[in-house]
Amino acid sequence: MDDPLRLREWFTSLVGPRGVVKDKLQILDLTTDRRKRYVGQPLLVLKPATTSEVAEIVKLAAQTRTAVVPQGGNTGLCGGATPDASGAQIVVNLTRMNQIRAIDSVNNTMTVEAGCVLADVQHAAAEADRLFPLSLAAEGSCTIGGNVSTNAGGVRVLRYGMMRDVVLGIEVVLPSGEIWHGLRGLRKDNTGYDLKHLFVGAEGTLGVITAVTLKLFPRPTTSATMLIALDTPGDALQLLSLAQSYLSGRLTAFELISATCLTLVRKYFPSIQAPFPISYPQYALIEISDTCGADEMGKTLEVLLSEAHGLDIARDVAVGTSRKHIQQLWQVREYISEAETADGKNVKHDISLPISRIADFIEVTDSEIAHTYPGTRMICFGHLGDGSLHYNVAPPQGADRDAFMAANLVRINRIVHDSVTRFGGSISAEHGLGQAKREEILRYKTSTEMNLMRAVKNALDPLGIMNPGKVL
Ligand SMILES: Cc1cc2nc3c(=O)[nH]c(=O)nc-3n(C[C@H](O)[C@H](O)[C@H](O)COP(=O)(O)OP(=O)(O)OC[C@H]3O[C@@H](n4cnc5c(N)ncnc54)[C@H](O)[C@@H]3O)c2cc1C
């Protein structure tokens, strides 16, 4: 390995002083993952400003066999953007590359640099009277490059799909330092392997994404939000099916929230009012949106609610009546993660299942966990409409959280992930593998799948310099 001092000098000369992070606190922040499970020790943290600077960095990295850790907003939840503790890896943070390069409202596309913050991309689309639909609680700080690299989901997947479904073109610096200019804005392009999809969800292991061309959609002009109280997850599935029959493409979000989640949110955010006079076991948060008029939307809503009452599954309904009320209904969902953090550590699972099997999965797995770990609390919520759940297990009240986690995390993961697999699901719905699930995935993917993934990695990154130790 080259002398670290010399390497620092060489890399610094490629980006200039503004492109190197020197502040120790900032470095610590950028080399610690969001959940504070991993703390890295980098050779350097670089912030290039252009695609050619990224290309020069990667070329030098290839020559000197220096590992590159691509990074966006560092909001990822699997340690994918955190360097190791060797002091030999460079973090390439893309947040200075934050230009909206073009918006074509006839082609319904926009081309943006990888370091653009998701919320800024949404606003830029709105200013052009279009919708960029990806929406998640970290949208104020996560970046488009990170969204593409983790194939992010969020609350509108039900209608618009995951990030993979809205990426049309990509510009990426390959592990050799060569730039692939693939920023096409085409819906149809059957000219062989669709290479852009290799980089979507690759978690920075195949190259550094520097820009993307995204799909845009008409901006809804009316919307309605409601919270429906239910008895069971099975009733939520019945309601989802009904809503899909009546609303088709108008159904934008369908979130499941258990009573435990609502209690937790109200405990740590007392300003959020109870949506109903009494508590119910489950709730479905539903959003409908369209370009139709408010009257038509109102009629659609009435039909849905009367059908739900007819089926005797809706115990109570709160329809958002004002902007503030709608915001409060959404806060019940959006604040769950923060309430969990305030409450203390728990064992987290980001899983997906065939939608039709979710109720059975919850029943069987809840009972297995309760039997093995009496007193634990299930914090179960998620994007029911697209089959993904946050299925978290909190230690019993009064237990020493750290001791409980240290003694039981692996076993609880095993119970939940084995159950997910029995029900035909996936152990990572949205967050990826990063370093957190790198070993765990070996139990659940076939050797054929793992070998194909390794073959792709070796073909694109034979020197193994691109985000080593993540995913594979
Ligand atoms: C409060 C909160 C809520 C969240 N909700 C959701 C949710 O609903 N749905 C969801 O899917 N995720 C969610 N996440 C996870 C996270 O926000 C997403 O994974 C997001 O897409 C990460 O973007 P980022 O820019 O922060 O990426 P980072 O954390 O910086 O990086 C994530 C991964 O992508 C790679 N990467 C980043 N930029 C590039 C690039 N330009 N080129 C190549 N590789 C790159 C990194 O190496 C790393 O492996 C949530 C996170 C938080 C904190």
The ligand as an ORCA input file, in Angstrom:
! r2SCAN-3c Opt
* xyz 0 1
  C     -36.112      8.501      9.215
  C     -35.779      7.588      8.049
  C     -36.808      7.061      7.284
  C     -36.511      6.239      6.206
  N     -37.554      5.744      5.468
  C     -37.284      4.981      4.407
  C     -38.363      4.472      3.598
  O     -39.543      4.685      3.875
  N     -38.026      3.742      2.531
  C     -36.731      3.467      2.189
  O     -36.494      2.800      1.195
  N     -35.708      3.906      2.945
  C     -35.949      4.653      4.036
  N     -34.912      5.110      4.806
  C     -33.532      4.729      4.490
  C     -32.745      5.790      3.672
  O     -33.277      7.053      3.791
  C     -32.723      5.415      2.230
  O     -32.019      4.211      2.124
  C     -32.072      6.441      1.289
  O     -32.366      6.028     -0.014
  C     -30.573      6.594      1.471
  O     -30.124      7.752      0.779
  P     -28.778      8.501      1.219
  O     -28.506      9.558      0.227
  O     -28.869      8.923      2.614
  O     -27.732      7.320      1.031
  P     -26.493      6.925      1.983
  O     -26.979      6.531      3.325
  O     -25.457      7.947      1.927
  O     -25.987      5.625      1.218
  C     -26.776      4.469      1.144
  C     -26.099      3.443      0.217
  O     -26.050      3.947     -1.118
  C     -24.695      4.090     -1.564
  N     -24.620      5.352     -2.300
  C     -25.017      6.579     -1.882
  N     -24.845      7.481     -2.882
  C     -24.318      6.803     -3.933
  C     -23.922      7.174     -5.245
  N     -24.044      8.418     -5.694
  N     -23.430      6.218     -6.057
  C     -23.305      4.938     -5.641
  N     -23.668      4.536     -4.405
  C     -24.181      5.455     -3.561
  C     -23.842      4.066     -0.307
  O     -22.550      3.555     -0.567
  C     -24.651      3.154      0.599
  O     -24.376      1.817      0.296
  C     -35.172      5.924      5.897
  C     -34.142      6.455      6.683
  C     -34.431      7.272      7.749
  C     -33.298      7.826      8.552
*
